[in-house]
Amino acid sequence: MNDILQYKEYFASVRFSAPDEVFIGKILGINDLINFEGNSVSELKKAFKEAVDDYLQTCLRIGKVPEKTYKGSFNVRVSPKLHQEASTFAAIHNITLNEFVKTALSHALKKKEDFSQILEENNNKLETA
């Protein structure tokens, strides 16, 4: 799993900058680029909360919706073989490829813990290969 922080309904990705010897975070799911940093985990968490609270106050003051707006459509790149298998599976079940992908995404998100474990196992296999 990635290093993710959560505060209120907001998430942030976190990484460590070795040259700067600092933790750097970025708030996810918003239309703006909001970064924060800290020299320790506790500093990073405090900076994240302050960044979220400040962002929300600013959005309220200027009348802006803080959350990113999603269109509901996106491109997915897969191997030709996977594309063929998914298309065939959808056709066999008399649904569109789009409906198959929506159902697969919904199922994966309903089973987040199981899916996270599968992703972690796949990442471990890649690291040891």
N, CA, C and O atoms as CSV, one atom per row, in Angstrom:
chain,resi,resn,atom,element,x,y,z
A,1,MET,N,N,0.843,-1.180,0.000
A,1,MET,CA,C,0.000,0.000,0.000
A,1,MET,C,C,0.884,1.238,0.000
A,1,MET,O,O,1.952,1.256,0.612
A,2,ASN,N,N,0.428,2.265,-0.690
A,2,ASN,CA,C,1.142,3.534,-0.691
A,2,ASN,C,C,1.038,4.185,0.676
A,2,ASN,O,O,0.184,3.829,1.488
A,3,ASP,N,N,1.908,5.130,0.913
A,3,ASP,CA,C,1.842,5.884,2.150
A,3,ASP,C,C,0.810,6.983,1.979
A,3,ASP,O,O,1.034,7.970,1.278
A,4,ILE,N,N,-0.330,6.788,2.637
A,4,ILE,CA,C,-1.476,7.686,2.498
A,4,ILE,C,C,-1.891,8.182,3.870
A,4,ILE,O,O,-1.953,7.406,4.824
A,5,LEU,N,N,-2.172,9.457,3.971
A,5,LEU,CA,C,-2.724,10.040,5.190
A,5,LEU,C,C,-4.185,10.380,4.930
A,5,LEU,O,O,-4.574,10.660,3.796
A,6,GLN,N,N,-4.991,10.354,5.988
A,6,GLN,CA,C,-6.383,10.776,5.877
A,6,GLN,C,C,-6.703,11.733,7.014
A,6,GLN,O,O,-6.331,11.505,8.165
A,7,TYR,N,N,-7.397,12.801,6.669
A,7,TYR,CA,C,-7.894,13.769,7.635
A,7,TYR,C,C,-9.222,14.284,7.102
A,7,TYR,O,O,-9.321,14.707,5.950
A,8,LYS,N,N,-10.237,14.243,7.948
A,8,LYS,CA,C,-11.601,14.563,7.530
A,8,LYS,C,C,-11.924,13.645,6.357
A,8,LYS,O,O,-11.783,12.429,6.484
A,9,GLU,N,N,-12.343,14.176,5.245
A,9,GLU,CA,C,-12.658,13.340,4.077
A,9,GLU,C,C,-11.575,13.460,3.004
A,9,GLU,O,O,-11.825,13.173,1.834
A,10,TYR,N,N,-10.393,13.876,3.395
A,10,TYR,CA,C,-9.317,14.129,2.443
A,10,TYR,C,C,-8.164,13.153,2.654
A,10,TYR,O,O,-7.877,12.713,3.767
A,11,PHE,N,N,-7.523,12.839,1.542
A,11,PHE,CA,C,-6.384,11.934,1.557
A,11,PHE,C,C,-5.179,12.654,0.991
A,11,PHE,O,O,-5.305,13.614,0.230
A,12,ALA,N,N,-4.012,12.176,1.373
A,12,ALA,CA,C,-2.769,12.748,0.839
A,12,ALA,C,C,-1.777,11.629,0.598
A,12,ALA,O,O,-1.684,10.686,1.384
A,13,SER,N,N,-1.038,11.740,-0.493
A,13,SER,CA,C,0.076,10.823,-0.743
A,13,SER,C,C,1.315,11.414,-0.087
A,13,SER,O,O,1.458,12.631,0.033
A,14,VAL,N,N,2.206,10.524,0.334
A,14,VAL,CA,C,3.395,10.944,1.064
A,14,VAL,C,C,4.621,10.267,0.469
A,14,VAL,O,O,4.574,9.099,0.083
A,15,ARG,N,N,5.705,11.004,0.401
A,15,ARG,CA,C,6.981,10.431,-0.022
A,15,ARG,C,C,8.090,11.070,0.795
A,15,ARG,O,O,7.891,12.099,1.440
A,16,PHE,N,N,9.245,10.455,0.758
A,16,PHE,CA,C,10.397,10.989,1.471
A,16,PHE,C,C,11.396,11.506,0.458
A,16,PHE,O,O,11.750,10.795,-0.483
A,17,SER,N,N,11.854,12.732,0.637
A,17,SER,CA,C,12.885,13.307,-0.214
A,17,SER,C,C,14.226,13.133,0.496
A,17,SER,O,O,14.536,13.857,1.442
A,18,ALA,N,N,15.008,12.178,0.037
A,18,ALA,CA,C,16.300,11.912,0.668
A,18,ALA,C,C,17.251,13.110,0.587
A,18,ALA,O,O,17.887,13.437,1.589
A,19,PRO,N,N,17.375,13.786,-0.582
A,19,PRO,CA,C,18.303,14.921,-0.650
A,19,PRO,C,C,17.948,16.044,0.326
A,19,PRO,O,O,18.826,16.697,0.891
A,20,ASP,N,N,16.628,16.257,0.513
A,20,ASP,CA,C,16.186,17.336,1.399
A,20,ASP,C,C,15.959,16.863,2.835
A,20,ASP,O,O,15.778,17.669,3.747
A,21,GLU,N,N,15.973,15.546,3.018
A,21,GLU,CA,C,15.709,14.935,4.321
A,21,GLU,C,C,14.410,15.433,4.927
A,21,GLU,O,O,14.366,15.873,6.076
A,22,VAL,N,N,13.339,15.351,4.119
A,22,VAL,CA,C,12.034,15.833,4.548
A,22,VAL,C,C,10.944,14.952,3.941
A,22,VAL,O,O,11.096,14.423,2.840
A,23,PHE,N,N,9.851,14.806,4.673
A,23,PHE,CA,C,8.669,14.129,4.156
A,23,PHE,C,C,7.830,15.159,3.412
A,23,PHE,O,O,7.635,16.279,3.884
A,24,ILE,N,N,7.336,14.762,2.238
A,24,ILE,CA,C,6.539,15.665,1.406
A,24,ILE,C,C,5.201,15.005,1.137
A,24,ILE,O,O,5.140,13.825,0.793
A,25,GLY,N,N,4.132,15.770,1.294
A,25,GLY,CA,C,2.801,15.250,1.036
A,25,GLY,C,C,2.075,16.087,0.008
A,25,GLY,O,O,2.400,17.253,-0.216
A,26,LYS,N,N,1.086,15.470,-0.612
A,26,LYS,CA,C,0.254,16.154,-1.618
A,26,LYS,C,C,-1.190,15.738,-1.386
A,26,LYS,O,O,-1.494,14.546,-1.328
A,27,ILE,N,N,-2.083,16.715,-1.253
A,27,ILE,CA,C,-3.500,16.418,-1.052
A,27,ILE,C,C,-4.083,15.889,-2.356
A,27,ILE,O,O,-3.854,16.453,-3.426
A,28,LEU,N,N,-4.839,14.798,-2.254
A,28,LEU,CA,C,-5.448,14.148,-3.414
A,28,LEU,C,C,-6.923,14.538,-3.531
A,28,LEU,O,O,-7.555,14.913,-2.543
A,29,GLY,N,N,-7.460,14.446,-4.743
A,29,GLY,CA,C,-8.894,14.621,-4.955
A,29,GLY,C,C,-9.381,16.054,-4.913
A,29,GLY,O,O,-10.563,16.303,-4.675
A,30,ILE,N,N,-8.481,16.998,-5.141
A,30,ILE,CA,C,-8.884,18.407,-5.200
A,30,ILE,C,C,-8.404,18.987,-6.526
A,30,ILE,O,O,-7.543,18.403,-7.184
A,31,ASN,N,N,-8.953,20.122,-6.918
A,31,ASN,CA,C,-8.598,20.743,-8.194
A,31,ASN,C,C,-7.293,21.527,-8.148
A,31,ASN,O,O,-6.755,21.901,-9.190
A,32,ASP,N,N,-6.787,21.776,-6.954
A,32,ASP,CA,C,-5.579,22.574,-6.806
A,32,ASP,C,C,-4.419,21.693,-6.368
A,32,ASP,O,O,-4.623,20.570,-5.908
A,33,LEU,N,N,-3.213,22.202,-6.512
A,33,LEU,CA,C,-2.027,21.493,-6.061
A,33,LEU,C,C,-1.651,22.037,-4.686
A,33,LEU,O,O,-1.174,23.164,-4.561
A,34,ILE,N,N,-1.869,21.232,-3.674
A,34,ILE,CA,C,-1.544,21.625,-2.307
A,34,ILE,C,C,-0.545,20.621,-1.755
A,34,ILE,O,O,-0.869,19.450,-1.555
A,35,ASN,N,N,0.667,21.087,-1.511
A,35,ASN,CA,C,1.722,20.274,-0.923
A,35,ASN,C,C,1.973,20.723,0.512
A,35,ASN,O,O,1.627,21.839,0.899
A,36,PHE,N,N,2.576,19.841,1.285
A,36,PHE,CA,C,2.952,20.161,2.658
A,36,PHE,C,C,4.153,19.294,3.002
A,36,PHE,O,O,4.433,18.316,2.309
A,37,GLU,N,N,4.851,19.641,4.052
A,37,GLU,CA,C,6.041,18.871,4.407
A,37,GLU,C,C,6.287,18.898,5.901
A,37,GLU,O,O,5.730,19.712,6.638
A,38,GLY,N,N,7.148,17.970,6.322
A,38,GLY,CA,C,7.531,17.899,7.726
A,38,GLY,C,C,8.823,17.128,7.878
A,38,GLY,O,O,9.140,16.259,7.066
A,39,ASN,N,N,9.566,17.449,8.922
A,39,ASN,CA,C,10.836,16.762,9.184
A,39,ASN,C,C,10.639,15.454,9.937
A,39,ASN,O,O,11.569,14.656,10.051
A,40,SER,N,N,9.433,15.229,10.451
A,40,SER,CA,C,9.106,13.987,11.151
A,40,SER,C,C,7.679,13.601,10.765
A,40,SER,O,O,6.952,14.388,10.159
A,41,VAL,N,N,7.298,12.398,11.120
A,41,VAL,CA,C,5.940,11.953,10.816
A,41,VAL,C,C,4.922,12.830,11.537
A,41,VAL,O,O,3.908,13.212,10.952
A,42,SER,N,N,5.184,13.151,12.793
A,42,SER,CA,C,4.233,13.991,13.530
A,42,SER,C,C,4.136,15.386,12.914
A,42,SER,O,O,3.046,15.953,12.840
A,43,GLU,N,N,5.265,15.945,12.471
A,43,GLU,CA,C,5.235,17.253,11.787
A,43,GLU,C,C,4.455,17.168,10.483
A,43,GLU,O,O,3.689,18.070,10.143
A,44,LEU,N,N,4.662,16.067,9.755
A,44,LEU,CA,C,3.977,15.878,8.481
A,44,LEU,C,C,2.466,15.798,8.690
A,44,LEU,O,O,1.704,16.434,7.962
A,45,LYS,N,N,2.034,15.026,9.674
A,45,LYS,CA,C,0.604,14.900,9.961
A,45,LYS,C,C,0.006,16.244,10.367
A,45,LYS,O,O,-1.090,16.595,9.930
A,46,LYS,N,N,0.713,16.986,11.189
A,46,LYS,CA,C,0.243,18.313,11.612
A,46,LYS,C,C,0.142,19.248,10.407
A,46,LYS,O,O,-0.844,19.972,10.265
A,47,ALA,N,N,1.151,19.236,9.544
A,47,ALA,CA,C,1.147,20.091,8.353
A,47,ALA,C,C,0.008,19.709,7.414
A,47,ALA,O,O,-0.593,20.581,6.786
A,48,PHE,N,N,-0.294,18.417,7.310
A,48,PHE,CA,C,-1.396,17.945,6.469
A,48,PHE,C,C,-2.722,18.509,6.987
A,48,PHE,O,O,-3.511,19.057,6.217
A,49,LYS,N,N,-2.960,18.373,8.284
A,49,LYS,CA,C,-4.208,18.885,8.855
A,49,LYS,C,C,-4.330,20.395,8.660
A,49,LYS,O,O,-5.404,20.899,8.332
A,50,GLU,N,N,-3.237,21.104,8.862
A,50,GLU,CA,C,-3.248,22.558,8.660
A,50,GLU,C,C,-3.509,22.907,7.200
A,50,GLU,O,O,-4.236,23.856,6.908
A,51,ALA,N,N,-2.921,22.145,6.286
A,51,ALA,CA,C,-3.116,22.405,4.855
A,51,ALA,C,C,-4.562,22.176,4.451
A,51,ALA,O,O,-5.132,22.969,3.702
A,52,VAL,N,N,-5.162,21.093,4.945
A,52,VAL,CA,C,-6.568,20.814,4.634
A,52,VAL,C,C,-7.458,21.912,5.199
A,52,VAL,O,O,-8.301,22.459,4.487
A,53,ASP,N,N,-7.275,22.237,6.475
A,53,ASP,CA,C,-8.113,23.266,7.105
A,53,ASP,C,C,-7.968,24.615,6.405
A,53,ASP,O,O,-8.958,25.314,6.191
A,54,ASP,N,N,-6.739,24.981,6.049
A,54,ASP,CA,C,-6.502,26.250,5.356
A,54,ASP,C,C,-7.155,26.230,3.977
A,54,ASP,O,O,-7.765,27.216,3.563
A,55,TYR,N,N,-7.030,25.112,3.265
A,55,TYR,CA,C,-7.623,24.991,1.934
A,55,TYR,C,C,-9.146,25.110,2.018
A,55,TYR,O,O,-9.766,25.807,1.215
A,56,LEU,N,N,-9.738,24.427,2.991
A,56,LEU,CA,C,-11.193,24.484,3.135
A,56,LEU,C,C,-11.664,25.893,3.479
A,56,LEU,O,O,-12.686,26.350,2.966
A,57,GLN,N,N,-10.931,26.576,4.339
A,57,GLN,CA,C,-11.276,27.962,4.684
A,57,GLN,C,C,-11.182,28.867,3.463
A,57,GLN,O,O,-12.050,29.708,3.230
A,58,THR,N,N,-10.119,28.686,2.689
A,58,THR,CA,C,-9.933,29.501,1.481
A,58,THR,C,C,-11.060,29.245,0.488
A,58,THR,O,O,-11.611,30.188,-0.080
A,59,CYS,N,N,-11.403,27.990,0.276
A,59,CYS,CA,C,-12.487,27.649,-0.653
A,59,CYS,C,C,-13.806,28.255,-0.194
A,59,CYS,O,O,-14.573,28.776,-1.004
A,60,LEU,N,N,-14.065,28.185,1.097
A,60,LEU,CA,C,-15.293,28.759,1.641
A,60,LEU,C,C,-15.318,30.272,1.431
A,60,LEU,O,O,-16.344,30.842,1.060
A,61,ARG,N,N,-14.185,30.906,1.670
A,61,ARG,CA,C,-14.092,32.367,1.554
A,61,ARG,C,C,-14.316,32.831,0.119
A,61,ARG,O,O,-14.954,33.860,-0.104
A,62,ILE,N,N,-13.798,32.084,-0.858
A,62,ILE,CA,C,-13.912,32.512,-2.257
A,62,ILE,C,C,-15.072,31.837,-2.990
A,62,ILE,O,O,-15.293,32.092,-4.174
A,63,GLY,N,N,-15.813,30.976,-2.285
A,63,GLY,CA,C,-16.979,30.331,-2.896
A,63,GLY,C,C,-16.632,29.246,-3.893
A,63,GLY,O,O,-17.308,29.093,-4.911
A,64,LYS,N,N,-15.586,28.494,-3.607
A,64,LYS,CA,C,-15.120,27.442,-4.513
A,64,LYS,C,C,-15.415,26.079,-3.897
A,64,LYS,O,O,-15.292,25.897,-2.686
A,65,VAL,N,N,-15.801,25.128,-4.733
A,65,VAL,CA,C,-15.989,23.752,-4.279
A,65,VAL,C,C,-14.607,23.122,-4.146
A,65,VAL,O,O,-13.847,23.105,-5.114
A,66,PRO,N,N,-14.266,22.599,-2.960
A,66,PRO,CA,C,-12.909,22.082,-2.761
A,66,PRO,C,C,-12.623,20.755,-3.467
A,66,PRO,O,O,-11.495,20.514,-3.896
A,67,GLU,N,N,-13.627,19.904,-3.588
A,67,GLU,CA,C,-13.399,18.585,-4.160
A,67,GLU,C,C,-13.258,18.640,-5.678
A,67,GLU,O,O,-13.909,19.439,-6.353
A,68,LYS,N,N,-12.409,17.788,-6.185
A,68,LYS,CA,C,-12.209,17.664,-7.628
A,68,LYS,C,C,-13.487,17.124,-8.255
A,68,LYS,O,O,-14.140,16.243,-7.696
A,69,THR,N,N,-13.834,17.650,-9.403
A,69,THR,CA,C,-14.987,17.174,-10.153
A,69,THR,C,C,-14.520,16.095,-11.125
A,69,THR,O,O,-13.594,16.307,-11.908
A,70,TYR,N,N,-15.163,14.955,-11.065
A,70,TYR,CA,C,-14.819,13.863,-11.970
A,70,TYR,C,C,-15.876,13.747,-13.052
A,70,TYR,O,O,-17.070,13.876,-12.781
A,71,LYS,N,N,-15.431,13.500,-14.290
A,71,LYS,CA,C,-16.332,13.424,-15.431
A,71,LYS,C,C,-17.120,12.122,-15.463
A,71,LYS,O,O,-18.236,12.081,-15.981
A,72,GLY,N,N,-16.547,11.068,-14.915
A,72,GLY,CA,C,-17.203,9.767,-14.984
A,72,GLY,C,C,-16.749,8.961,-16.185
A,72,GLY,O,O,-17.311,7.903,-16.471
A,73,SER,N,N,-15.741,9.445,-16.890
A,73,SER,CA,C,-15.179,8.679,-17.999
A,73,SER,C,C,-13.668,8.836,-17.973
A,73,SER,O,O,-13.144,9.893,-17.622
A,74,PHE,N,N,-12.978,7.767,-18.349
A,74,PHE,CA,C,-11.522,7.795,-18.405
A,74,PHE,C,C,-11.046,6.692,-19.340
A,74,PHE,O,O,-11.758,5.718,-19.583
A,75,ASN,N,N,-9.847,6.854,-19.856
A,75,ASN,CA,C,-9.258,5.852,-20.736
A,75,ASN,C,C,-8.497,4.834,-19.904
A,75,ASN,O,O,-7.834,5.185,-18.928
A,76,VAL,N,N,-8.597,3.587,-20.292
A,76,VAL,CA,C,-7.869,2.521,-19.626
A,76,VAL,C,C,-7.014,1.829,-20.677
A,76,VAL,O,O,-7.519,1.413,-21.719
A,77,ARG,N,N,-5.729,1.708,-20.405
A,77,ARG,CA,C,-4.835,1.027,-21.327
A,77,ARG,C,C,-4.533,-0.361,-20.785
A,77,ARG,O,O,-4.058,-0.516,-19.660
A,78,VAL,N,N,-4.814,-1.362,-21.599
A,78,VAL,CA,C,-4.556,-2.756,-21.230
A,78,VAL,C,C,-3.877,-3.453,-22.400
A,78,VAL,O,O,-3.818,-2.920,-23.509
A,79,SER,N,N,-3.377,-4.625,-22.144
A,79,SER,CA,C,-2.760,-5.396,-23.226
A,79,SER,C,C,-3.843,-5.827,-24.210
A,79,SER,O,O,-5.010,-5.951,-23.838
A,80,PRO,N,N,-3.459,-6.055,-25.461
A,80,PRO,CA,C,-4.442,-6.536,-26.434
A,80,PRO,C,C,-5.112,-7.843,-25.994
A,80,PRO,O,O,-6.302,-8.039,-26.239
A,81,LYS,N,N,-4.370,-8.722,-25.357
A,81,LYS,CA,C,-4.922,-10.001,-24.891
A,81,LYS,C,C,-5.994,-9.770,-23.825
A,81,LYS,O,O,-7.064,-10.377,-23.878
A,82,LEU,N,N,-5.708,-8.891,-22.853
A,82,LEU,CA,C,-6.691,-8.596,-21.817
A,82,LEU,C,C,-7.922,-7.926,-22.419
A,82,LEU,O,O,-9.047,-8.214,-22.010
A,83,HIS,N,N,-7.718,-7.044,-23.377
A,83,HIS,CA,C,-8.823,-6.383,-24.073
A,83,HIS,C,C,-9.704,-7.434,-24.744
A,83,HIS,O,O,-10.929,-7.387,-24.636
A,84,GLN,N,N,-9.074,-8.379,-25.434
A,84,GLN,CA,C,-9.815,-9.435,-26.117
A,84,GLN,C,C,-10.601,-10.289,-25.115
A,84,GLN,O,O,-11.778,-10.577,-25.332
A,85,GLU,N,N,-9.953,-10.689,-24.029
A,85,GLU,CA,C,-10.624,-11.524,-23.030
A,85,GLU,C,C,-11.807,-10.796,-22.400
A,85,GLU,O,O,-12.871,-11.385,-22.210
A,86,ALA,N,N,-11.624,-9.527,-22.079
A,86,ALA,CA,C,-12.710,-8.754,-21.465
A,86,ALA,C,C,-13.866,-8.570,-22.451
A,86,ALA,O,O,-15.030,-8.693,-22.071
A,87,SER,N,N,-13.552,-8.278,-23.703
A,87,SER,CA,C,-14.595,-8.102,-24.717
A,87,SER,C,C,-15.380,-9.393,-24.928
A,87,SER,O,O,-16.606,-9.378,-25.035
A,88,THR,N,N,-14.662,-10.502,-24.986
A,88,THR,CA,C,-15.312,-11.803,-25.161
A,88,THR,C,C,-16.196,-12.125,-23.962
A,88,THR,O,O,-17.332,-12.566,-24.131
A,89,PHE,N,N,-15.686,-11.910,-22.760
A,89,PHE,CA,C,-16.455,-12.180,-21.550
A,89,PHE,C,C,-17.730,-11.343,-21.533
A,89,PHE,O,O,-18.807,-11.845,-21.213
A,90,ALA,N,N,-17.599,-10.063,-21.881
A,90,ALA,CA,C,-18.767,-9.178,-21.913
A,90,ALA,C,C,-19.786,-9.675,-22.936
A,90,ALA,O,O,-20.985,-9.702,-22.659
A,91,ALA,N,N,-19.314,-10.063,-24.107
A,91,ALA,CA,C,-20.222,-10.541,-25.160
A,91,ALA,C,C,-20.943,-11.816,-24.723
A,91,ALA,O,O,-22.142,-11.966,-24.958
A,92,ILE,N,N,-20.217,-12.723,-24.094
A,92,ILE,CA,C,-20.824,-13.975,-23.617
A,92,ILE,C,C,-21.951,-13.677,-22.628
A,92,ILE,O,O,-22.961,-14.380,-22.597
A,93,HIS,N,N,-21.772,-12.639,-21.828
A,93,HIS,CA,C,-22.765,-12.285,-20.814
A,93,HIS,C,C,-23.744,-11.213,-21.295
A,93,HIS,O,O,-24.526,-10.669,-20.515
A,94,ASN,N,N,-23.684,-10.921,-22.599
A,94,ASN,CA,C,-24.615,-10.003,-23.241
A,94,ASN,C,C,-24.624,-8.617,-22.576
A,94,ASN,O,O,-25.679,-8.026,-22.343
A,95,ILE,N,N,-23.424,-8.124,-22.282
A,95,ILE,CA,C,-23.277,-6.774,-21.757
A,95,ILE,C,C,-22.201,-6.061,-22.569
A,95,ILE,O,O,-21.430,-6.695,-23.289
A,96,THR,N,N,-22.158,-4.751,-22.448
A,96,THR,CA,C,-21.117,-4.002,-23.149
A,96,THR,C,C,-19.805,-4.103,-22.371
A,96,THR,O,O,-19.794,-4.428,-21.183
A,97,LEU,N,N,-18.719,-3.823,-23.054
A,97,LEU,CA,C,-17.414,-3.794,-22.394
A,97,LEU,C,C,-17.423,-2.732,-21.293
A,97,LEU,O,O,-16.847,-2.940,-20.225
A,98,ASN,N,N,-18.072,-1.602,-21.552
A,98,ASN,CA,C,-18.182,-0.546,-20.560
A,98,ASN,C,C,-18.882,-1.058,-19.293
A,98,ASN,O,O,-18.425,-0.794,-18.181
A,99,GLU,N,N,-19.984,-1.786,-19.464
A,99,GLU,CA,C,-20.714,-2.322,-18.312
A,99,GLU,C,C,-19.864,-3.339,-17.550
A,99,GLU,O,O,-19.903,-3.396,-16.321
A,100,PHE,N,N,-19.098,-4.136,-18.288
A,100,PHE,CA,C,-18.208,-5.098,-17.640
A,100,PHE,C,C,-17.169,-4.376,-16.778
A,100,PHE,O,O,-16.936,-4.764,-15.633
A,101,VAL,N,N,-16.548,-3.334,-17.323
A,101,VAL,CA,C,-15.517,-2.592,-16.582
A,101,VAL,C,C,-16.137,-1.908,-15.363
A,101,VAL,O,O,-15.549,-1.932,-14.282
A,102,LYS,N,N,-17.319,-1.298,-15.521
A,102,LYS,CA,C,-17.991,-0.667,-14.376
A,102,LYS,C,C,-18.271,-1.688,-13.280
A,102,LYS,O,O,-18.069,-1.409,-12.099
A,103,THR,N,N,-18.735,-2.866,-13.672
A,103,THR,CA,C,-19.045,-3.916,-12.697
A,103,THR,C,C,-17.775,-4.409,-12.008
A,103,THR,O,O,-17.766,-4.629,-10.797
A,104,ALA,N,N,-16.708,-4.580,-12.778
A,104,ALA,CA,C,-15.437,-5.042,-12.204
A,104,ALA,C,C,-14.885,-4.011,-11.217
A,104,ALA,O,O,-14.416,-4.379,-10.140
A,105,LEU,N,N,-14.936,-2.740,-11.569
A,105,LEU,CA,C,-14.471,-1.680,-10.663
A,105,LEU,C,C,-15.314,-1.650,-9.393
A,105,LEU,O,O,-14.780,-1.548,-8.288
A,106,SER,N,N,-16.617,-1.736,-9.553
A,106,SER,CA,C,-17.509,-1.719,-8.403
A,106,SER,C,C,-17.233,-2.905,-7.484
A,106,SER,O,O,-17.191,-2.753,-6.263
A,107,HIS,N,N,-17.048,-4.066,-8.063
A,107,HIS,CA,C,-16.750,-5.273,-7.269
A,107,HIS,C,C,-15.428,-5.111,-6.527
A,107,HIS,O,O,-15.340,-5.426,-5.340
A,108,ALA,N,N,-14.406,-4.625,-7.212
A,108,ALA,CA,C,-13.091,-4.439,-6.582
A,108,ALA,C,C,-13.187,-3.455,-5.417
A,108,ALA,O,O,-12.555,-3.664,-4.382
A,109,LEU,N,N,-13.964,-2.391,-5.569
A,109,LEU,CA,C,-14.081,-1.392,-4.511
A,109,LEU,C,C,-14.936,-1.892,-3.336
A,109,LEU,O,O,-14.742,-1.459,-2.200
A,110,LYS,N,N,-15.875,-2.795,-3.609
A,110,LYS,CA,C,-16.651,-3.392,-2.522
A,110,LYS,C,C,-15.791,-4.364,-1.715
A,110,LYS,O,O,-16.037,-4.587,-0.530
A,111,LYS,N,N,-14.803,-4.926,-2.356
A,111,LYS,CA,C,-13.902,-5.894,-1.718
A,111,LYS,C,C,-12.517,-5.274,-1.569
A,111,LYS,O,O,-11.517,-5.909,-1.905
A,112,LYS,N,N,-12.449,-4.048,-1.070
A,112,LYS,CA,C,-11.196,-3.293,-1.007
A,112,LYS,C,C,-10.084,-4.054,-0.293
A,112,LYS,O,O,-8.946,-4.069,-0.761
A,113,GLU,N,N,-10.402,-4.682,0.830
A,113,GLU,CA,C,-9.360,-5.381,1.586
A,113,GLU,C,C,-8.783,-6.535,0.778
A,113,GLU,O,O,-7.565,-6.699,0.706
A,114,ASP,N,N,-9.665,-7.342,0.163
A,114,ASP,CA,C,-9.195,-8.457,-0.668
A,114,ASP,C,C,-8.381,-7.944,-1.843
A,114,ASP,O,O,-7.324,-8.487,-2.164
A,115,PHE,N,N,-8.879,-6.897,-2.479
A,115,PHE,CA,C,-8.209,-6.341,-3.654
A,115,PHE,C,C,-6.865,-5.740,-3.281
A,115,PHE,O,O,-5.892,-5.878,-4.023
A,116,SER,N,N,-6.806,-5.068,-2.128
A,116,SER,CA,C,-5.537,-4.497,-1.653
A,116,SER,C,C,-4.512,-5.593,-1.423
A,116,SER,O,O,-3.332,-5.426,-1.730
A,117,GLN,N,N,-4.964,-6.704,-0.886
A,117,GLN,CA,C,-4.055,-7.832,-0.645
A,117,GLN,C,C,-3.521,-8.391,-1.961
A,117,GLN,O,O,-2.337,-8.715,-2.061
A,118,ILE,N,N,-4.372,-8.505,-2.956
A,118,ILE,CA,C,-3.942,-8.989,-4.277
A,118,ILE,C,C,-2.916,-8.029,-4.879
A,118,ILE,O,O,-1.899,-8.464,-5.420
A,119,LEU,N,N,-3.184,-6.725,-4.785
A,119,LEU,CA,C,-2.243,-5.735,-5.318
A,119,LEU,C,C,-0.901,-5.814,-4.595
A,119,LEU,O,O,0.153,-5.728,-5.225
A,120,GLU,N,N,-0.941,-5.977,-3.277
A,120,GLU,CA,C,0.289,-6.075,-2.500
A,120,GLU,C,C,1.086,-7.325,-2.885
A,120,GLU,O,O,2.309,-7.272,-3.007
A,121,GLU,N,N,0.392,-8.441,-3.075
A,121,GLU,CA,C,1.063,-9.675,-3.491
A,121,GLU,C,C,1.704,-9.511,-4.859
A,121,GLU,O,O,2.821,-9.977,-5.085
A,122,ASN,N,N,0.993,-8.844,-5.784
A,122,ASN,CA,C,1.547,-8.600,-7.119
A,122,ASN,C,C,2.765,-7.701,-7.055
A,122,ASN,O,O,3.748,-7.937,-7.757
A,123,ASN,N,N,2.711,-6.667,-6.216
A,123,ASN,CA,C,3.879,-5.768,-6.064
A,123,ASN,C,C,5.064,-6.511,-5.484
A,123,ASN,O,O,6.202,-6.295,-5.902
A,124,ASN,N,N,4.805,-7.390,-4.519
A,124,ASN,CA,C,5.891,-8.178,-3.928
A,124,ASN,C,C,6.528,-9.101,-4.963
A,124,ASN,O,O,7.746,-9.283,-4.972
A,125,LYS,N,N,5.701,-9.686,-5.837
A,125,LYS,CA,C,6.235,-10.556,-6.893
A,125,LYS,C,C,7.119,-9.763,-7.845
A,125,LYS,O,O,8.164,-10.252,-8.275
A,126,LEU,N,N,6.705,-8.537,-8.180
A,126,LEU,CA,C,7.486,-7.689,-9.075
A,126,LEU,C,C,8.815,-7.307,-8.440
A,126,LEU,O,O,9.838,-7.256,-9.124
A,127,GLU,N,N,8.809,-7.036,-7.122
A,127,GLU,CA,C,10.032,-6.632,-6.431
A,127,GLU,C,C,11.042,-7.764,-6.333
A,127,GLU,O,O,12.248,-7.523,-6.364
A,128,THR,N,N,10.557,-9.006,-6.215
A,128,THR,CA,C,11.460,-10.142,-6.071
A,128,THR,C,C,11.878,-10.724,-7.419
A,128,THR,O,O,12.774,-11.565,-7.479
A,129,ALA,N,N,11.246,-10.290,-8.480
A,129,ALA,CA,C,11.577,-10.835,-9.809
A,129,ALA,C,C,12.856,-10.243,-10.368
A,129,ALA,O,O,13.269,-10.597,-11.472
